[in-house]
Amino acid sequence: MRKFSLIFLVSVVLLIVCDRSLGLLFDYFYKHTKTGQTGGKINYYLSLPKTPEWVVMGNSRALYQIIPDSFARPTYNLCHAGMHQIFQTGLLTEMEKQGKMPPLILLHIEPGEFLGEQFNRDIQNLKYYHSKNEWITRELNVLSSYEQVKFLFACYRYNGRVISLMKNYIQTMRAPYASNGYMAIEPTFTDSATTIYSLQQKLPVAAENMNEQQWNYLNEFIARCRKNGTQVICFTSPIYSYHQKSNPGIQELESRLQKLQVPYINYLKKDIPALQLKASLWKDRHHLNHTGAQIESSVLAKDVDEILRQPH
Amino acid sequence: MLFNSIQFALFFLVVTIVFFLIPHRFRWIHLLIASCVFYCAFVPIYILILFFTILIDYIAGIYIEDAQGAKRKLFLTISLVSNLGVLAFFKYYNFFIENVNALIQTMGLQVHEVPYLNILLPIGLSFHTFQAMSYVIEVYRGNQKAERHLGLYSLYVLFYPQLVAGPIERPQNVLHQFREEKKFESTEAVSGLQQMVWGLFKKVVVADQLAIYVNSIYNNWEVNNGFTLLFATYCFAFQIYCDFSGYSDIALGAARVMGYRLMTNFSLPYFSKSVTEFWRRWHMSLSSWLKDYLYISLGGNRVGKWKTYRNLILTMVLGGLWHGASWNFVIWGFLNGIYLSTEKLMGTFKVQTTSFLLRLGQVFVTFHLICLTWVFFRANSFKQAIGILTNMVQPIQFWNLRIQDTGIFAGMTFAFAILIFVEFFLIRKQGEAIFNMRSMAWSVTWLVGFALLIILFGVSDGDQFIYFQF
């Protein structure tokens, strides 16, 4: 019993010491990382001496497709691949907290996201802000009954992203990062084949009812922007060889945005002729390559200008 | 209550502390209550099914022992029919109806479709059914005395570490252990904890990270091809291995902390040089069950060459069906049966060689044969499995590996490297002795090291164990 108690005690003490030490070490790496999707890009944006006038937020379909230089004003692409609305709202709360709200946000939304299942686990990608940001902490804590226990470990904030963090830290140290946040997918000779091949995959049919919790995240996003005097324009990127048919759910989403006076440009309905059926402009069915991105960005820039010119 | 949850960690802690605090005569009651609580954490009402079969098998065991001649067989039959009846109703009824309806449709008969049952499958049903059957058969064969203590017999079926996903124990191995007074042994407790932590590492760090990649490729199989699909299948092979063997390690470790020894379920199966060897190392408690109670009962290899092959294929097909009610599992079992029969027919892999390259080649071929069967195991339907295999051999952009998320890919590569290092350099040479406490430094390093890896790399919201569904 004595032997066991000793081993148990030493293990627990050593675990606490290692956890705290590694936590501090990763904190250091994190704070000095200014590139990559594991927080570096957020750090870079938050550390900019002057907040850009326009910011693009959304998932990979905006990250790889919206070129900030296409717009008339200084713009930053703060998109993160694979992230749903809860992540965007969480990120916005941190921008608000640090006084980095821009005058205009172009928010990329996926209509299907507000009609289907729950996507609240993306908030885990903002674990670093647990206990630092009230909104993020609350959303993280509701993920499971024992989530708060897990955060007793200092290292848990870096769970699943240690290797990426180290890679991004080294990258930041090797070459000082200066960018507008856009990530280009360079065109290759196989793009057409890959895109046509990807047509084999059936697109999910959008549900007809609104997912109220998902909508609440968007509603919160818009409300916080309004409180800070930030204008929001929502948009949705096109999908290759696809035209969205309206259903009660999509109509409801559009009407709610309209009621909130948030302009919504939906390229799934309003086709961009130059992009449709030109497989060489796409990387796959959902993502444009750099050539295609240039076209979408310029069209979006024009549409945004038109909206801004309209009297409020 | 999943083994990879904080809820279980607390449950295990409380149950183990209370176990050692109370006198021996009350321990079976304590473990029985704890096991019921553990089971009820899933679907509470289903514990009644377990009580029903426990009671039948308990009575059948006593009657078989006391009866003579044909009556013994009658009681055995009653017990087997009851167990298999419950299994058939909950697990195979809808599968049967699905096929009947398909047949009706094919024949163009103008009759209403037979309705499906809208019920959940009781968790771990196949496991505890087989364990209960093993008891009755052993009593019938005279290898085990009938257990007269209902509480101890119930504990044999319900013992929480192996209740929902095995190992499928034999009465000779476990029942007597419940009568023995277990004293707290530091070395056993530390060894058990080491095995539990290793099992948890395999599940949440290796299996669950691999699962993210495998799911992203298999769920979009229409747009993936060539090496990407092949690589995802390799990943699935290790995902299912780490998922299931991880569960077994946690089960064995949890029992060992309390002084109970359960049978080993995995012994580095992917180092096998033939499929026959693979089945001696993979899910050993099931393969030995199938051999002892099915293959041998069918006549085994004592009935001539061709009937031996038939027995092998039939045993594996039924083994496949044990996993799930789907044609995919039937094909999975059939392929394994074909492999085993072919090896028996050719005797190819009986050749013992000292050449490292030849042995490596044998391991390579065996691994790929097993991977082919995993496609059917993982795919959601036969059509999907065929689609995946067709896309896999497409030569266009064959070597274009889709990595998906680089962070996850790096994480799973790192986890895989640790797995291979530990299994190849430590477990391969020392077996489960690796978990034995050697020195304080060794144990502390093992416990703290893997705990940190779990905190840093573990998937905190990972899937439940794959084998729970069986």
Chai-1 contact restraints between the chains, C-beta under 6 A:
chainA,res_idxA,chainB,res_idxB,connection_type,confidence,min_distance_angstrom,max_distance_angstrom,comment,restraint_id
A,M1,B,F184,contact,1.0,0.0,6.0,A-B,restraint_1
A,K3,B,S186,contact,1.0,0.0,6.0,A-B,restraint_2
A,F4,B,S186,contact,1.0,0.0,6.0,A-B,restraint_3
A,F4,B,A189,contact,1.0,0.0,6.0,A-B,restraint_4
A,I7,B,V190,contact,1.0,0.0,6.0,A-B,restraint_5
A,I7,B,M440,contact,1.0,0.0,6.0,A-B,restraint_6
A,I7,B,S443,contact,1.0,0.0,6.0,A-B,restraint_7
A,V10,B,V444,contact,1.0,0.0,6.0,A-B,restraint_8
A,S11,B,V444,contact,1.0,0.0,6.0,A-B,restraint_9
A,S11,B,L447,contact,1.0,0.0,6.0,A-B,restraint_10
A,S11,B,V448,contact,1.0,0.0,6.0,A-B,restraint_11
A,L14,B,V448,contact,1.0,0.0,6.0,A-B,restraint_12
A,L15,B,V448,contact,1.0,0.0,6.0,A-B,restraint_13
A,L15,B,A451,contact,1.0,0.0,6.0,A-B,restraint_14
A,C18,B,L452,contact,1.0,0.0,6.0,A-B,restraint_15
A,Y146,B,I6,contact,1.0,0.0,6.0,A-B,restraint_16
A,V149,B,I6,contact,1.0,0.0,6.0,A-B,restraint_17
A,F153,B,I455,contact,1.0,0.0,6.0,A-B,restraint_18
A,C155,B,I455,contact,1.0,0.0,6.0,A-B,restraint_19
A,C155,B,L456,contact,1.0,0.0,6.0,A-B,restraint_20
A,Y156,B,I455,contact,1.0,0.0,6.0,A-B,restraint_21
A,R161,B,G407,contact,1.0,0.0,6.0,A-B,restraint_22
A,V162,B,L456,contact,1.0,0.0,6.0,A-B,restraint_23
A,I163,B,A410,contact,1.0,0.0,6.0,A-B,restraint_24
A,I163,B,G411,contact,1.0,0.0,6.0,A-B,restraint_25
A,S164,B,G407,contact,1.0,0.0,6.0,A-B,restraint_26
A,S198,B,V223,contact,1.0,0.0,6.0,A-B,restraint_27
A,Q200,B,E222,contact,1.0,0.0,6.0,A-B,restraint_28
A,Q201,B,E222,contact,1.0,0.0,6.0,A-B,restraint_29
A,Q201,B,V223,contact,1.0,0.0,6.0,A-B,restraint_30
